[in-house]
Amino acid sequence: MQTMQKRKKSELTPLEASVKDRIHNGDTSWLPDGRSSLLESEATSAETGMEMLHTSLQNIQVQHDQLKEELKEDLRRIREELNPGKSPR
């Protein structure tokens, strides 16, 4: 809005000129009543982001568990190679 306020009326679109006039006259009737599509879309984006984060964390946990099992198996195999014939711990 500051950019619009600095521009000459002849440089504004009809909608911008109308808004500029209303601001100048203190008319706030054009403002949304307690709602903002930007804030609503940001809230939706935040919810989507949280869902994506939750899914990512679940995937990381699954990968962690898989790697842990692979490491256990690798460690068992290495112990057998280093100590053939001994029973595993």
N, C-alpha and C positions, 0 to 999 in steps of 0.2 A: 504494500500500500504506500510505503514511503516513496518508492520509485514513481508510482502513479501520481502522487501528490506533487512531485517535482516537475513532472512533464506538463507542457502547455496543453490546454483543452483541445486544441486543434490536432495534437499528436495522439489523442486517445481514441479508442474505439467507442462507439455509442454506449456500450455497457460500462466501460471504465469511466466515461464522462458522467454517467448517471450516478455511479458509486461515489465519485469524487464530489459531486454536488451534494449528495446526501450526507457525506461525512462533513462537508463544510457547514451544512445546515443543522448538524447534530442529529440527523434522522438515522436511527438504528433499526428501523422496521425491516430493512432488507437483510439484516443479519439473521442466521438460523436461530431458532428458539431452543437453546439448550442442547443442540446437536451439531456435530461437525463430521462431515464425511471423511475428512482427513484423519480426525481422531478415531473414528469408527474403523477406518481401514487400517490404521496403525494398531488398534486393539486386535483386529483380526489377524494382522501380520504377526503380532506378538504371540497370539495363541498358536498360530501355525508354526512359528519359530520354536515355541516350547514343545509342541508335538514332535517336530523334527529332532530337537535336542534329545527328547526322551527316547525316540527310536534309535538315535545314534548311540546313546549310552547303553541301550539294550544290546545293540550290535557289538559294541566294544566289550561288554561283559561276556557275550558268547565267544568272541575271539580270544579273550583272556582265558576263559575256561578251556578252550581248545588248545591254546598254546601251553597251558599248564599241564594238560594231559600229555601232549607231545614231549614236553621237557621231562616229565616223569618217565615216559617210555625210553627216551634217549638216555637218561641217567641209569635206568635199569640195564639197558643194553651195554653201556660203557662199563658198568660194574661187572657184568658177566664177562666182558672181554678182558678186563684187568684181573679178575679173580675167577678163572674158569673152574667149574665144579663146586663152588661155594654156593650155599643157598642165599636167596635174596633177603634183604632186611624187611 
